[in-house]
């Protein structure tokens, strides 16, 4: 899944490629946070300040990191409302 890339920890993330694969979107909306205070919550339901903090401080590597970057872009651009009807049962 290549949604966003990040060159180094000092750079802010920037949307470079948006993959319009519906299956990837379904997986993004069904993914739950695997650890931490918000363990078990859907990524879409994570508090925006927490997502911003992760992106700025300790974004995980791999697929989860890419998904969190996508969620970051969704949240800071106010697009949650468009995706919420497509997501599994919300934790909110």
Secondary structure, DSSP 8 states (H G I E B T S, - for coil): --SEE-S-TTS--EE------HHHHHHHHH-B--SSTTTTSBGGGS-HHHHHHHHHH---SHHHHHHHHHHHHHHHTT-HHHHHTTSSS---
